[in-house]
């Protein structure tokens, strides 16, 4: 299948004392139709309890988008597909999250290094069957508790197997896990991208 490569160019504005360099983010839906979406922060079904995004869109750095596409192709060959919960997140949204839950174990401090999501270099995901059937990972997305920790092995073999499939597949394509969130994957070169505070492209054409 041929995918049209479409880049959305954003010009970044000052949000600190320093000027942020121009960055190019890719709309994942423009390079593949094989992903499933449940962008929770575009709804009230999240730990804040209100919509933080004006639209359900997944924007990533081009290199990260390509790696995610390769990972999804890998999963599809095995009967699964990636469901996207979150991708690029503007820094202002990170500040709202921090104001609600100022716990760096679960929410990155926007006044420090911020989140890798703010760079367009991290994704929150799960996998489901190609028919859209749920795979149990032991907790819901954005559950702040030990049940979400990847070093918690007090689950059934089925849940542990589901997690292994997810972790192994993502690591194969350059994505690293974090201990407290089974759904979070940061691309290995995330340090090389700038922190961004540009809005999501939600304008109606």
Secondary structure, 3 states (H helix, E strand, C coil): CCCCCCEEEECCCCCCCCCCCCEEEEEHHHCCCCCEECCHHHCCCCCCCCCCCCCCCCEEEHHHHHHHHHHHHHHHCCCEEEEEEECCCCHHHHHHHHHHCCCCCCCCCCCCCCCHHHHCCEEEEEEEECCCCCCCCCCCCCCCCHHHCCCCCCCCHHHHHHHHHHHHHHHHCCEEEECCEEEEEEECCHHHCCCCCCCCCCCCC
